[in-house]
Amino acid sequence: PPVPENLEESRAFKTGIMNRTKIMENGKRLRKNWSTSLVALTDHYLLIFKDAKINSHQEENLKPEIAVELGGSLIEWSQGLSSRKNVFQLTTFTGNQILLQEDCSLTAAEWFYSIKSAISKLPKC
Ligand code: I3S
């Protein structure tokens, strides 16, 4: 399905704030640049929005900066990729890799298992 234009159209079933950094794009390593973002989970995508500082009446029109395609993606708890705690990585079949992090281990685990479950419902290729 096409990438949703905005949050309202996305019909996301889970939204929240997480820290994120893209570390690979099309198989090429990128320099880490952590930022705090609104993230939204849909059946097919993890949408990452530009700025966590948004006010509610702008929220519906917010365009995703990154749409991680979940079908064929891999999610793993990160080992040795960051000094931060509760970091997990999402790797797409196109060779993009994003680290996601949240200080609260319970919130991080909720995100991890929600994304993992969404991935498992999609065909692998
Ligand atoms: O994997 P690295 O290079 O230790 O990641 C750190 C860097 O991205 C650093 O930026 P500078 O390269 O501009 O110093 C960030 O400030 C750190 O947050 C990164 O490490 P952590 O452990 O926070 O992912």
Backbone and ligand atoms as CSV (ligand in chain L), in Angstrom:
chain,resi,resn,atom,element,x,y,z
A,1,PRO,N,N,0.823,-1.212,0.000
A,1,PRO,CA,C,0.000,0.000,0.000
A,1,PRO,C,C,0.859,1.265,0.000
A,2,PRO,N,N,0.321,2.382,-0.525
A,2,PRO,CA,C,1.108,3.616,-0.561
A,2,PRO,C,C,1.391,4.145,0.840
A,3,VAL,N,N,2.474,4.883,0.952
A,3,VAL,CA,C,2.826,5.519,2.227
A,3,VAL,C,C,1.739,6.535,2.576
A,4,PRO,N,N,1.189,6.493,3.790
A,4,PRO,CA,C,0.174,7.477,4.166
A,4,PRO,C,C,0.719,8.902,4.078
A,5,GLU,N,N,-0.133,9.818,3.609
A,5,GLU,CA,C,0.249,11.228,3.441
A,5,GLU,C,C,0.475,11.931,4.775
A,6,ASN,N,N,-0.299,11.539,5.752
A,6,ASN,CA,C,-0.205,12.210,7.053
A,6,ASN,C,C,-0.703,11.288,8.156
A,7,LEU,N,N,-0.582,11.758,9.374
A,7,LEU,CA,C,-0.914,10.921,10.530
A,7,LEU,C,C,-2.388,10.516,10.531
A,8,GLU,N,N,-3.245,11.469,10.202
A,8,GLU,CA,C,-4.680,11.173,10.239
A,8,GLU,C,C,-5.035,10.051,9.262
A,9,GLU,N,N,-4.465,10.153,8.064
A,9,GLU,CA,C,-4.760,9.157,7.028
A,9,GLU,C,C,-4.136,7.792,7.344
A,10,SER,N,N,-3.125,7.796,8.183
A,10,SER,CA,C,-2.344,6.566,8.402
A,10,SER,C,C,-3.118,5.479,9.158
A,11,ARG,N,N,-4.136,5.878,9.906
A,11,ARG,CA,C,-4.861,4.961,10.782
A,11,ARG,C,C,-3.908,4.175,11.688
A,12,ALA,N,N,-2.963,4.899,12.239
A,12,ALA,CA,C,-1.985,4.284,13.137
A,12,ALA,C,C,-2.683,3.715,14.367
A,13,PHE,N,N,-2.266,2.539,14.797
A,13,PHE,CA,C,-2.871,1.963,16.004
A,13,PHE,C,C,-2.002,2.156,17.237
A,14,LYS,N,N,-0.810,2.698,17.052
A,14,LYS,CA,C,0.035,3.041,18.206
A,14,LYS,C,C,0.883,4.247,17.836
A,15,THR,N,N,0.875,5.247,18.680
A,15,THR,CA,C,1.722,6.420,18.447
A,15,THR,C,C,2.450,6.772,19.749
A,16,GLY,N,N,3.552,7.436,19.614
A,16,GLY,CA,C,4.288,7.860,20.800
A,16,GLY,C,C,5.561,8.573,20.397
A,17,ILE,N,N,6.328,8.920,21.406
A,17,ILE,CA,C,7.575,9.642,21.180
A,17,ILE,C,C,8.736,8.687,21.448
A,18,MET,N,N,9.672,8.645,20.528
A,18,MET,CA,C,10.879,7.840,20.739
A,18,MET,C,C,12.093,8.570,20.185
A,19,ASN,N,N,13.246,8.188,20.662
A,19,ASN,CA,C,14.490,8.686,20.094
A,19,ASN,C,C,14.877,7.784,18.930
A,20,ARG,N,N,15.392,8.395,17.892
A,20,ARG,CA,C,15.727,7.591,16.712
A,20,ARG,C,C,16.920,8.179,15.971
A,21,THR,N,N,17.611,7.302,15.291
A,21,THR,CA,C,18.639,7.744,14.357
A,21,THR,C,C,18.753,6.729,13.233
A,22,LYS,N,N,18.843,7.226,12.018
A,22,LYS,CA,C,19.060,6.342,10.879
A,22,LYS,C,C,20.553,6.044,10.824
A,23,ILE,N,N,20.921,4.785,10.693
A,23,ILE,CA,C,22.354,4.474,10.646
A,23,ILE,C,C,22.780,3.860,9.322
A,24,MET,N,N,21.810,3.482,8.502
A,24,MET,CA,C,22.178,2.959,7.182
A,24,MET,C,C,21.070,3.294,6.190
A,25,GLU,N,N,21.491,3.696,4.989
A,25,GLU,CA,C,20.536,3.979,3.933
A,25,GLU,C,C,20.999,3.261,2.669
A,26,ASN,N,N,20.147,2.422,2.143
A,26,ASN,CA,C,20.481,1.596,0.969
A,26,ASN,C,C,21.827,0.893,1.115
A,27,GLY,N,N,22.068,0.364,2.310
A,27,GLY,CA,C,23.296,-0.395,2.539
A,27,GLY,C,C,24.518,0.443,2.874
A,28,LYS,N,N,24.368,1.780,2.868
A,28,LYS,CA,C,25.512,2.647,3.191
A,28,LYS,C,C,25.386,3.210,4.601
A,29,ARG,N,N,26.466,3.103,5.366
A,29,ARG,CA,C,26.481,3.611,6.740
A,29,ARG,C,C,26.306,5.124,6.780
A,30,LEU,N,N,25.536,5.589,7.717
A,30,LEU,CA,C,25.354,7.028,7.917
A,30,LEU,C,C,25.906,7.400,9.283
A,31,ARG,N,N,26.269,8.652,9.430
A,31,ARG,CA,C,26.676,9.137,10.740
A,31,ARG,C,C,25.443,9.243,11.631
A,32,LYS,N,N,25.581,8.760,12.860
A,32,LYS,CA,C,24.458,8.799,13.797
A,32,LYS,C,C,24.051,10.226,14.113
A,33,ASN,N,N,22.773,10.454,14.193
A,33,ASN,CA,C,22.273,11.768,14.565
A,33,ASN,C,C,20.952,11.571,15.304
A,34,TRP,N,N,21.040,11.355,16.607
A,34,TRP,CA,C,19.839,11.058,17.394
A,34,TRP,C,C,18.898,12.256,17.424
A,35,SER,N,N,17.608,11.990,17.281
A,35,SER,CA,C,16.627,13.034,17.552
A,35,SER,C,C,15.367,12.398,18.115
A,36,THR,N,N,14.556,13.238,18.730
A,36,THR,CA,C,13.344,12.769,19.391
A,36,THR,C,C,12.165,13.027,18.466
A,37,SER,N,N,11.406,11.986,18.176
A,37,SER,CA,C,10.375,12.112,17.154
A,37,SER,C,C,9.081,11.434,17.552
A,38,LEU,N,N,8.028,11.923,16.937
A,38,LEU,CA,C,6.755,11.226,17.009
A,38,LEU,C,C,6.830,10.030,16.068
A,39,VAL,N,N,6.466,8.869,16.558
A,39,VAL,CA,C,6.439,7.683,15.703
A,39,VAL,C,C,5.036,7.082,15.742
A,40,ALA,N,N,4.644,6.485,14.638
A,40,ALA,CA,C,3.298,5.926,14.525
A,40,ALA,C,C,3.381,4.578,13.818
A,41,LEU,N,N,2.720,3.613,14.400
A,41,LEU,CA,C,2.745,2.256,13.845
A,41,LEU,C,C,1.428,1.962,13.129
A,42,THR,N,N,1.546,1.562,11.867
A,42,THR,CA,C,0.372,1.147,11.104
A,42,THR,C,C,0.567,-0.328,10.741
A,43,ASP,N,N,-0.392,-0.910,10.050
A,43,ASP,CA,C,-0.256,-2.318,9.658
A,43,ASP,C,C,0.996,-2.552,8.809
A,44,HIS,N,N,1.350,-1.576,7.964
A,44,HIS,CA,C,2.435,-1.781,6.996
A,44,HIS,C,C,3.677,-0.929,7.214
A,45,TYR,N,N,3.557,0.130,8.016
A,45,TYR,CA,C,4.683,1.061,8.144
A,45,TYR,C,C,4.921,1.487,9.583
A,46,LEU,N,N,6.174,1.762,9.878
A,46,LEU,CA,C,6.489,2.569,11.047
A,46,LEU,C,C,6.795,3.955,10.502
A,47,LEU,N,N,5.943,4.900,10.833
A,47,LEU,CA,C,6.113,6.266,10.332
A,47,LEU,C,C,6.867,7.076,11.375
A,48,ILE,N,N,7.848,7.828,10.904
A,48,ILE,CA,C,8.636,8.664,11.796
A,48,ILE,C,C,8.478,10.107,11.339
A,49,PHE,N,N,8.049,10.950,12.252
A,49,PHE,CA,C,7.772,12.346,11.922
A,49,PHE,C,C,8.941,13.210,12.357
A,50,LYS,N,N,8.986,14.395,11.814
A,50,LYS,CA,C,10.176,15.213,11.934
A,50,LYS,C,C,10.469,15.705,13.348
A,51,ASP,N,N,9.478,16.145,14.036
A,51,ASP,CA,C,9.710,16.895,15.253
A,51,ASP,C,C,8.761,16.435,16.350
A,52,ALA,N,N,9.296,16.235,17.521
A,52,ALA,CA,C,8.440,15.821,18.635
A,52,ALA,C,C,7.622,16.996,19.165
A,53,LYS,N,N,8.090,18.218,18.913
A,53,LYS,CA,C,7.392,19.383,19.458
A,53,LYS,C,C,6.284,19.836,18.507
A,54,ILE,N,N,5.165,19.171,18.583
A,54,ILE,CA,C,4.055,19.523,17.705
A,54,ILE,C,C,2.844,19.831,18.571
A,55,ASN,N,N,1.984,20.663,18.063
A,55,ASN,CA,C,0.766,20.878,18.831
A,55,ASN,C,C,-0.389,20.138,18.173
A,56,SER,N,N,-1.389,19.846,18.963
A,56,SER,CA,C,-2.387,18.860,18.562
A,56,SER,C,C,-3.137,19.211,17.274
A,57,HIS,N,N,-3.415,20.509,17.003
A,57,HIS,CA,C,-4.182,20.778,15.788
A,57,HIS,C,C,-3.336,20.695,14.523
A,58,GLN,N,N,-2.013,20.638,14.675
A,58,GLN,CA,C,-1.153,20.412,13.505
A,58,GLN,C,C,-0.977,18.926,13.236
A,59,GLU,N,N,-1.233,18.150,14.269
A,59,GLU,CA,C,-0.836,16.749,14.259
A,59,GLU,C,C,-1.390,15.972,13.065
A,60,GLU,N,N,-2.662,16.175,12.740
A,60,GLU,CA,C,-3.306,15.377,11.689
A,60,GLU,C,C,-2.646,15.591,10.325
A,61,ASN,N,N,-2.118,16.795,10.109
A,61,ASN,CA,C,-1.547,17.114,8.802
A,61,ASN,C,C,-0.057,16.841,8.693
A,62,LEU,N,N,0.482,16.347,9.774
A,62,LEU,CA,C,1.904,16.089,9.804
A,62,LEU,C,C,2.297,15.020,8.785
A,63,LYS,N,N,3.300,15.348,7.980
A,63,LYS,CA,C,3.772,14.389,6.964
A,63,LYS,C,C,4.902,13.544,7.534
A,64,PRO,N,N,4.905,12.242,7.265
A,64,PRO,CA,C,6.020,11.442,7.771
A,64,PRO,C,C,7.341,11.779,7.076
A,65,GLU,N,N,8.399,11.837,7.846
A,65,GLU,CA,C,9.729,12.061,7.276
A,65,GLU,C,C,10.289,10.743,6.748
A,66,ILE,N,N,10.055,9.692,7.531
A,66,ILE,CA,C,10.534,8.362,7.146
A,66,ILE,C,C,9.368,7.389,7.273
A,67,ALA,N,N,9.198,6.556,6.264
A,67,ALA,CA,C,8.211,5.481,6.352
A,67,ALA,C,C,8.976,4.167,6.229
A,68,VAL,N,N,9.118,3.480,7.337
A,68,VAL,CA,C,9.841,2.203,7.315
A,68,VAL,C,C,8.854,1.115,6.906
A,69,GLU,N,N,9.139,0.472,5.783
A,69,GLU,CA,C,8.256,-0.590,5.313
A,69,GLU,C,C,8.486,-1.829,6.171
A,70,LEU,N,N,7.427,-2.302,6.805
A,70,LEU,CA,C,7.608,-3.387,7.776
A,70,LEU,C,C,7.704,-4.767,7.127
A,71,GLY,N,N,7.029,-4.962,5.996
A,71,GLY,CA,C,7.091,-6.264,5.326
A,71,GLY,C,C,8.523,-6.596,4.936
A,72,GLY,N,N,9.024,-7.728,5.402
A,72,GLY,CA,C,10.393,-8.126,5.082
A,72,GLY,C,C,11.449,-7.491,5.966
A,73,SER,N,N,11.015,-6.703,6.967
A,73,SER,CA,C,11.981,-6.080,7.879
A,73,SER,C,C,12.331,-7.008,9.041
A,74,LEU,N,N,13.428,-6.649,9.673
A,74,LEU,CA,C,13.923,-7.416,10.816
A,74,LEU,C,C,14.035,-6.475,12.003
A,75,ILE,N,N,13.559,-6.910,13.151
A,75,ILE,CA,C,13.718,-6.091,14.361
A,75,ILE,C,C,14.521,-6.884,15.387
A,76,GLU,N,N,15.514,-6.223,15.955
A,76,GLU,CA,C,16.372,-6.881,16.955
A,76,GLU,C,C,16.766,-5.871,18.030
A,77,TRP,N,N,16.939,-6.358,19.259
A,77,TRP,CA,C,17.551,-5.514,20.289
A,77,TRP,C,C,18.999,-5.288,19.891
A,78,SER,N,N,19.456,-4.059,19.971
A,78,SER,CA,C,20.813,-3.740,19.523
A,78,SER,C,C,21.838,-4.138,20.566
A,79,GLN,N,N,22.943,-4.633,20.071
A,79,GLN,CA,C,24.063,-5.024,20.933
A,79,GLN,C,C,25.280,-4.265,20.435
A,80,GLY,N,N,25.785,-3.375,21.253
A,80,GLY,CA,C,27.042,-2.710,20.919
A,80,GLY,C,C,26.955,-1.619,19.855
A,81,LEU,N,N,25.746,-1.230,19.475
A,81,LEU,CA,C,25.640,-0.170,18.455
A,81,LEU,C,C,25.443,1.201,19.079
A,82,SER,N,N,25.202,1.226,20.384
A,82,SER,CA,C,24.983,2.497,21.066
A,82,SER,C,C,25.277,2.324,22.540
A,83,SER,N,N,25.680,3.434,23.174
A,83,SER,CA,C,25.878,3.395,24.624
A,83,SER,C,C,24.552,3.608,25.360
A,84,ARG,N,N,23.500,3.935,24.601
A,84,ARG,CA,C,22.196,4.162,25.228
A,84,ARG,C,C,21.565,2.844,25.656
A,85,LYS,N,N,20.596,2.955,26.581
A,85,LYS,CA,C,19.897,1.739,27.009
A,85,LYS,C,C,18.617,1.556,26.195
A,86,ASN,N,N,18.134,0.333,26.169
A,86,ASN,CA,C,16.864,-0.019,25.489
A,86,ASN,C,C,16.845,0.427,24.029
A,87,VAL,N,N,17.864,0.040,23.295
A,87,VAL,CA,C,17.954,0.386,21.877
A,87,VAL,C,C,17.610,-0.836,21.039
A,88,PHE,N,N,16.722,-0.650,20.087
A,88,PHE,CA,C,16.516,-1.733,19.127
A,88,PHE,C,C,16.672,-1.211,17.713
A,89,GLN,N,N,16.940,-2.124,16.803
A,89,GLN,CA,C,17.198,-1.736,15.430
A,89,GLN,C,C,16.192,-2.370,14.498
A,90,LEU,N,N,15.832,-1.609,13.497
A,90,LEU,CA,C,14.895,-2.048,12.485
A,90,LEU,C,C,15.644,-2.001,11.162
A,91,THR,N,N,15.726,-3.152,10.499
A,91,THR,CA,C,16.459,-3.242,9.236
A,91,THR,C,C,15.481,-3.629,8.137
A,92,THR,N,N,15.443,-2.835,7.085
A,92,THR,CA,C,14.506,-3.134,6.005
A,92,THR,C,C,15.182,-3.995,4.942
A,93,PHE,N,N,14.363,-4.613,4.097
A,93,PHE,CA,C,14.932,-5.460,3.038
A,93,PHE,C,C,15.677,-4.617,2.002
A,94,THR,N,N,15.463,-3.309,2.005
A,94,THR,CA,C,16.172,-2.426,1.065
A,94,THR,C,C,17.490,-1.900,1.649
A,95,GLY,N,N,17.839,-2.359,2.851
A,95,GLY,CA,C,19.121,-1.963,3.428
A,95,GLY,C,C,19.102,-0.638,4.164
A,96,ASN,N,N,17.965,-0.294,4.720
A,96,ASN,CA,C,17.913,0.859,5.610
A,96,ASN,C,C,17.894,0.344,7.045
A,97,GLN,N,N,18.573,1.082,7.912
A,97,GLN,CA,C,18.620,0.658,9.307
A,97,GLN,C,C,18.409,1.866,10.210
A,98,ILE,N,N,17.512,1.680,11.166
A,98,ILE,CA,C,17.178,2.752,12.092
A,98,ILE,C,C,17.291,2.217,13.512
A,99,LEU,N,N,17.911,2.999,14.377
A,99,LEU,CA,C,17.922,2.651,15.793
A,99,LEU,C,C,16.814,3.432,16.478
A,100,LEU,N,N,16.109,2.763,17.364
A,100,LEU,CA,C,15.053,3.405,18.146
A,100,LEU,C,C,15.359,3.175,19.622
A,101,GLN,N,N,15.088,4.186,20.418
A,101,GLN,CA,C,15.490,4.119,21.823
A,101,GLN,C,C,14.506,4.873,22.701
A,102,GLU,N,N,14.343,4.355,23.900
A,102,GLU,CA,C,13.451,4.976,24.878
A,102,GLU,C,C,13.996,4.611,26.260
A,103,ASP,N,N,14.124,5.595,27.144
A,103,ASP,CA,C,14.730,5.326,28.451
A,103,ASP,C,C,13.924,4.349,29.301
A,104,CYS,N,N,12.614,4.403,29.203
A,104,CYS,CA,C,11.768,3.506,29.987
A,104,CYS,C,C,11.768,2.124,29.326
A,105,SER,N,N,12.283,1.124,30.024
A,105,SER,CA,C,12.437,-0.196,29.401
A,105,SER,C,C,11.085,-0.829,29.076
A,106,LEU,N,N,10.062,-0.539,29.871
A,106,LEU,CA,C,8.736,-1.104,29.589
A,106,LEU,C,C,8.159,-0.512,28.300
A,107,THR,N,N,8.261,0.812,28.154
A,107,THR,CA,C,7.779,1.473,26.935
A,107,THR,C,C,8.553,0.979,25.716
A,108,ALA,N,N,9.873,0.829,25.872
A,108,ALA,CA,C,10.697,0.331,24.768
A,108,ALA,C,C,10.246,-1.074,24.376
A,109,ALA,N,N,10.006,-1.915,25.372
A,109,ALA,CA,C,9.589,-3.300,25.097
A,109,ALA,C,C,8.216,-3.337,24.442
A,110,GLU,N,N,7.312,-2.451,24.857
A,110,GLU,CA,C,5.980,-2.384,24.224
A,110,GLU,C,C,6.106,-2.065,22.741
A,111,TRP,N,N,6.970,-1.091,22.440
A,111,TRP,CA,C,7.200,-0.746,21.034
A,111,TRP,C,C,7.824,-1.904,20.280
A,112,PHE,N,N,8.843,-2.491,20.889
A,112,PHE,CA,C,9.546,-3.608,20.239
A,112,PHE,C,C,8.553,-4.717,19.865
A,113,TYR,N,N,7.737,-5.135,20.830
A,113,TYR,CA,C,6.844,-6.264,20.555
A,113,TYR,C,C,5.676,-5.880,19.655
A,114,SER,N,N,5.236,-4.629,19.703
A,114,SER,CA,C,4.175,-4.187,18.780
A,114,SER,C,C,4.683,-4.193,17.346
A,115,ILE,N,N,5.911,-3.708,17.148
A,115,ILE,CA,C,6.479,-3.680,15.791
A,115,ILE,C,C,6.752,-5.107,15.317
A,116,LYS,N,N,7.300,-5.927,16.216
A,116,LYS,CA,C,7.596,-7.325,15.872
A,116,LYS,C,C,6.318,-8.061,15.442
A,117,SER,N,N,5.255,-7.818,16.175
A,117,SER,CA,C,3.983,-8.463,15.860
A,117,SER,C,C,3.446,-7.988,14.507
A,118,ALA,N,N,3.570,-6.680,14.228
A,118,ALA,CA,C,3.120,-6.150,12.930
A,118,ALA,C,C,3.916,-6.797,11.798
A,119,ILE,N,N,5.229,-6.928,11.991
A,119,ILE,CA,C,6.092,-7.540,10.967
A,119,ILE,C,C,5.672,-8.989,10.714
A,120,SER,N,N,5.384,-9.689,11.799
A,120,SER,CA,C,5.079,-11.126,11.665
A,120,SER,C,C,3.770,-11.382,10.924
A,121,LYS,N,N,2.908,-10.363,10.837
A,121,LYS,CA,C,1.627,-10.523,10.128
A,121,LYS,C,C,1.765,-10.269,8.629
A,122,LEU,N,N,2.948,-9.805,8.208
A,122,LEU,CA,C,3.130,-9.449,6.794
A,122,LEU,C,C,3.947,-10.517,6.073
A,123,PRO,N,N,3.727,-10.675,4.768
A,123,PRO,CA,C,4.553,-11.611,4.023
A,123,PRO,C,C,6.022,-11.173,4.033
A,124,LYS,N,N,6.921,-12.152,4.026
A,124,LYS,CA,C,8.350,-11.822,4.153
A,124,LYS,C,C,8.960,-11.318,2.855
A,125,CYS,N,N,8.374,-11.691,1.718
A,125,CYS,CA,C,8.882,-11.132,0.462
A,125,CYS,C,C,7.751,-11.021,-0.555
L,1,I3S,O1,O,28.460,5.150,17.412
L,1,I3S,P1,P,29.029,6.465,17.875
L,1,I3S,O2,O,29.818,7.164,16.838
L,1,I3S,O3,O,29.713,6.365,19.212
L,1,I3S,O4,O,27.738,7.387,18.094
L,1,I3S,C1,C,27.764,8.568,18.819
L,1,I3S,C2,C,27.911,9.738,17.891
L,1,I3S,O5,O,26.888,9.719,16.915
L,1,I3S,C3,C,27.817,11.032,18.652
L,1,I3S,O6,O,27.899,12.126,17.770
L,1,I3S,P2,P,29.321,12.738,17.332
L,1,I3S,O7,O,29.879,11.743,16.373
L,1,I3S,O8,O,28.970,14.047,16.692
L,1,I3S,O9,O,30.098,12.852,18.575
L,1,I3S,C4,C,26.494,11.134,19.382
L,1,I3S,O10,O,26.462,12.325,20.126
L,1,I3S,C5,C,26.325,9.957,20.315
L,1,I3S,O11,O,25.031,10.043,20.893
L,1,I3S,C6,C,26.483,8.642,19.594
L,1,I3S,O12,O,26.543,7.552,20.473
L,1,I3S,P3,P,25.366,6.804,21.222
L,1,I3S,O13,O,26.077,5.824,22.109
L,1,I3S,O14,O,24.608,7.854,21.967
L,1,I3S,O15,O,24.480,6.101,20.232
